[in-house]
Amino acid sequence: MDLAQLNQDYGLSGQVTFVTGKGDFPYIEVANDQATALISLYGGQVLSFQPQGAAQDLMFVSDRAYYQPGKAIKGGAPVCWPWFGPDPEGQGRPSHGFVRNRLWQVKSTAALPNGDTQVTLGVSDTEDTRALWPHTFKLAIEITVGSTLDMALVSRNTGDRPFDITQALHTYFTVGDITQITVVGLDGTTYIDKVDGQQVKPQSGSVEIAGEVDRIYQGVPSELIVEDAALNRRLKITSMGNQTAVVWNPWAEIAAKSGDLADDSYTGFICVETTNAADDVVTVAANDSYRLAVTYAIES
């Protein structure tokens, strides 16, 4: 990509700058009076969000993340689409779909009247994607950086027949100490326990982390809270367009076996993902679209 052309076409003085960074990928640096953010065009992925006055970044990115074509970047907010998890048809296609490891296009940038900055990126079908998934589509991610971080994943079916998707904003949050984390709002729901043979279990009370956790929560409310005692902050997650949410932390053994995670890195993050997963399958009609959206707010 031609950075000079991107800055000429989409740069916003004092707010949006296009730069080259790790892996020689193009990135967008966003800075306004309310927050800063870093967005990778590779994967259409937000890697950093820090409101003014916040002591820590909202997002965790692994020090050992891969910045290589064909590899997903471990951290920030990867986009899983058009399926979440393993290939639903068992054809050996990549887990979590194929958009988190390809270059997205800049569609628009805007300085909003309230001082927020909005960036819209997009990816659409190619001969390569149709070989993996035989549908035509336009996928966009709308990213709004202000006192909160807003993301919306908009799936448009440009074909003449419906298609089914599962999807996720697979966000990694920085935490002070995983053993002092509490996820509030899931009491009374059920979850699919992927660590224990896909058993469906009831959630009683808040979620605490004391070992490997990989759960798909069903029938979730629109608001969840991550309480972080070690960093003395709480993260409010407000979502729409989803019936499910995933809570994930790999814990020590998996982290130690992962080339793109340091052995002790699991202590510093939690994923609370806004998803359409498991039975929460979305059917997008021909010439129609579907919107999955989330807002993250950091509170003391």
Solvent accessible surface area in square Angstrom, and as a share of the most:
residue,aa,sasa,rsa
1,M,99,0.44
2,D,87,0.45
3,L,45,0.22
4,A,77,0.59
5,Q,83,0.37
6,L,22,0.11
7,N,51,0.26
8,Q,145,0.64
9,D,79,0.41
10,Y,60,0.23
11,G,25,0.24
12,L,47,0.23
13,S,122,0.79
14,G,71,0.69
15,Q,41,0.18
16,V,4,0.02
17,T,63,0.36
18,F,5,0.02
19,V,41,0.23
20,T,74,0.43
21,G,31,0.30
22,K,131,0.56
23,G,41,0.39
24,D,121,0.63
25,F,15,0.06
26,P,15,0.09
27,Y,8,0.03
28,I,0,0.00
29,E,81,0.36
30,V,2,0.01
31,A,46,0.36
32,N,17,0.09
33,D,137,0.71
34,Q,51,0.22
35,A,0,0.00
36,T,58,0.34
37,A,7,0.05
38,L,55,0.27
39,I,0,0.00
40,S,0,0.00
41,L,0,0.00
42,Y,8,0.03
43,G,0,0.00
44,G,0,0.00
45,Q,0,0.00
46,V,0,0.00
47,L,10,0.05
48,S,25,0.16
49,F,0,0.00
50,Q,55,0.24
51,P,18,0.11
52,Q,104,0.46
53,G,88,0.84
54,A,27,0.21
55,A,87,0.68
56,Q,65,0.29
57,D,35,0.18
58,L,1,0.00
59,M,8,0.03
60,F,30,0.12
61,V,41,0.24
62,S,4,0.03
63,D,145,0.75
64,R,130,0.48
65,A,11,0.09
66,Y,68,0.26
67,Y,39,0.15
68,Q,86,0.38
69,P,111,0.70
70,G,52,0.50
71,K,89,0.38
72,A,26,0.20
73,I,1,0.01
74,K,41,0.17
75,G,0,0.00
76,G,0,0.00
77,A,0,0.00
78,P,5,0.03
79,V,0,0.00
80,C,0,0.00
81,W,0,0.00
82,P,2,0.02
83,W,6,0.02
84,F,26,0.11
85,G,4,0.04
86,P,99,0.62
87,D,17,0.09
88,P,93,0.59
89,E,111,0.50
90,G,67,0.65
91,Q,117,0.52
92,G,75,0.72
93,R,24,0.09
94,P,58,0.36
95,S,55,0.35
96,H,28,0.12
97,G,1,0.01
98,F,2,0.01
99,V,0,0.00
100,R,53,0.19
101,N,41,0.21
102,R,52,0.19
103,L,69,0.34
104,W,0,0.00
105,Q,89,0.40
106,V,12,0.07
107,K,118,0.50
108,S,51,0.33
109,T,23,0.14
110,A,36,0.28
111,A,58,0.45
112,L,53,0.26
113,P,145,0.91
114,N,105,0.54
115,G,31,0.30
116,D,21,0.11
117,T,0,0.00
118,Q,56,0.25
119,V,0,0.00
120,T,20,0.12
121,L,0,0.00
122,G,2,0.02
123,V,15,0.09
124,S,46,0.30
125,D,30,0.15
126,T,63,0.37
127,E,141,0.63
128,D,80,0.41
129,T,0,0.00
130,R,97,0.36
131,A,91,0.71
132,L,49,0.25
133,W,17,0.06
134,P,80,0.51
135,H,29,0.13
136,T,48,0.28
137,F,1,0.00
138,K,119,0.50
139,L,2,0.01
140,A,24,0.19
141,I,0,0.00
142,E,42,0.19
143,I,0,0.00
144,T,16,0.09
145,V,1,0.00
146,G,1,0.01
147,S,70,0.45
148,T,41,0.24
149,L,0,0.00
150,D,48,0.25
151,M,2,0.01
152,A,5,0.04
153,L,0,0.00
154,V,30,0.17
155,S,0,0.00
156,R,99,0.36
157,N,1,0.01
158,T,54,0.31
159,G,20,0.19
160,D,129,0.67
161,R,122,0.44
162,P,80,0.50
163,F,5,0.02
164,D,81,0.42
165,I,2,0.01
166,T,21,0.12
167,Q,0,0.00
168,A,0,0.00
169,L,0,0.00
170,H,17,0.08
171,T,0,0.00
172,Y,9,0.03
173,F,3,0.01
174,T,32,0.18
175,V,8,0.05
176,G,36,0.35
177,D,41,0.21
178,I,0,0.00
179,T,83,0.48
180,Q,87,0.39
181,I,2,0.01
182,T,31,0.18
183,V,0,0.00
184,V,53,0.30
185,G,33,0.31
186,L,0,0.00
187,D,93,0.48
188,G,68,0.65
189,T,17,0.10
190,T,55,0.32
191,Y,17,0.06
192,I,21,0.11
193,D,12,0.06
194,K,63,0.27
195,V,70,0.40
196,D,57,0.30
197,G,67,0.64
198,Q,107,0.48
199,Q,98,0.43
200,V,97,0.56
201,K,52,0.22
202,P,107,0.68
203,Q,17,0.08
204,S,100,0.64
205,G,32,0.31
206,S,48,0.31
207,V,1,0.01
208,E,123,0.55
209,I,4,0.02
210,A,93,0.72
211,G,21,0.20
212,E,70,0.31
213,V,8,0.04
214,D,27,0.14
215,R,43,0.16
216,I,12,0.06
217,Y,0,0.00
218,Q,46,0.20
219,G,54,0.52
220,V,16,0.09
221,P,58,0.36
222,S,70,0.45
223,E,79,0.35
224,L,8,0.04
225,I,13,0.07
226,V,4,0.02
227,E,68,0.31
228,D,7,0.04
229,A,71,0.55
230,A,47,0.36
231,L,41,0.20
232,N,121,0.62
233,R,28,0.10
234,R,82,0.30
235,L,9,0.04
236,K,61,0.26
237,I,5,0.03
238,T,56,0.32
239,S,14,0.09
240,M,114,0.51
241,G,27,0.26
242,N,16,0.08
243,Q,109,0.48
244,T,4,0.03
245,A,3,0.02
246,V,3,0.02
247,V,0,0.00
248,W,38,0.13
249,N,0,0.00
250,P,1,0.01
251,W,57,0.20
252,A,39,0.30
253,E,117,0.52
254,I,67,0.34
255,A,0,0.00
256,A,60,0.47
257,K,151,0.64
258,S,26,0.17
259,G,50,0.48
260,D,18,0.09
261,L,2,0.01
262,A,24,0.19
263,D,85,0.44
264,D,97,0.50
265,S,16,0.11
266,Y,33,0.13
267,T,53,0.31
268,G,20,0.20
269,F,0,0.00
270,I,0,0.00
271,C,0,0.00
272,V,2,0.01
273,E,3,0.01
274,T,4,0.02
275,T,0,0.00
276,N,1,0.00
277,A,0,0.00
278,A,40,0.31
279,D,129,0.67
280,D,21,0.11
281,V,75,0.43
282,V,12,0.07
283,T,88,0.51
284,V,3,0.02
285,A,50,0.39
286,A,33,0.26
287,N,113,0.58
288,D,70,0.36
289,S,41,0.26
290,Y,66,0.25
291,R,105,0.38
292,L,0,0.00
293,A,15,0.12
294,V,3,0.02
295,T,38,0.22
296,Y,1,0.00
297,A,17,0.13
298,I,41,0.21
299,E,54,0.24
300,S,124,0.80
